[in-house]
Amino acid sequence: MNNLKSTPCGTTVTVRRVEGEGATRRRIMDMGITRGAEVFVRKVAPLGDPIEVTVRGYELSLRKADAEKILVE
């Protein structure tokens, strides 16, 4: 399994697991990134932070540190 941070632009992946604990994990899951959700990586900033994705019909920007905790396949 890869993480969302290493997913190339223009790729659709499926979330397998959200790592981490506490408030960070809860915040990611509250944004709609849960197991089984399909995520399309739209853009990556020139320095890699943030990453813009489409999940459940809306656009979302994630920090690299948060994207690293999202395991996808």
C-alpha positions as a printed Julia matrix, in Angstrom:
73×3 Matrix{Float64}:
   0.0    0.0     0.0
   1.12   3.54   -0.76
   0.18   6.73    0.98
  -1.69   9.63   -0.57
   1.43  11.81   -0.49
   3.24   9.54   -3.0
   0.26   9.24   -5.38
   0.9   10.95   -8.75
  -1.31  13.72  -10.09
  -4.34  12.64  -12.14
  -4.74   9.31  -10.33
  -7.82   7.96   -8.58
  -7.15   5.77   -5.54
  -9.19   4.07   -2.83
  -8.55   4.76    0.85
  -7.63   1.62    2.77
  -6.71   3.05    6.16
  -6.17   6.32    8.0
  -3.24   6.16   10.39
  -2.57   8.4    13.35
  -4.32   9.03   16.6
  -6.5   11.55   18.28
  -7.6   14.84   16.82
  -5.59  14.58   13.59
  -7.14  11.25   12.6
 -10.62  12.43   13.57
 -10.21  15.65   11.52
  -9.15  13.7     8.42
 -12.1   11.34    8.78
 -14.52  14.23    9.38
 -13.48  15.65    5.99
 -14.87  12.51    4.34
 -11.65  10.56    3.92
 -12.72   7.2     5.31
 -12.02   3.58    4.37
 -13.39   2.81    0.91
 -13.68   6.43   -0.25
 -12.35   7.18   -3.72
  -9.91  10.08   -3.9
  -8.79  11.81   -7.11
  -5.48  13.69   -6.86
  -6.07  16.91   -8.82
  -2.98  19.05   -8.21
   0.22  19.1    -6.23
   1.84  22.43   -5.39
   5.35  23.05   -6.81
   7.0   22.34   -3.47
   4.61  19.46   -2.76
   2.54  21.17   -0.1
  -0.5   21.31   -0.23
  -2.06  18.5    -2.26
  -5.46  19.21   -3.82
  -7.83  16.23   -4.03
 -11.45  15.55   -4.91
 -13.29  13.31   -2.45
 -17.04  12.63   -2.23
 -17.79  15.35   -4.79
 -15.89  18.25   -3.25
 -12.38  19.66   -3.45
 -10.06  19.49   -0.49
  -6.49  20.63    0.17
  -4.3   18.52    2.44
  -0.91  19.11    3.98
   1.86  16.63    3.14
   1.98  15.49    6.76
  -1.73  14.61    6.69
  -1.57  12.98    3.25
   1.24  10.76    4.49
  -1.11   9.21    7.08
  -3.7    8.17    4.46
  -2.92   4.7     3.08
  -4.36   4.06   -0.38
  -4.34   1.41   -3.09
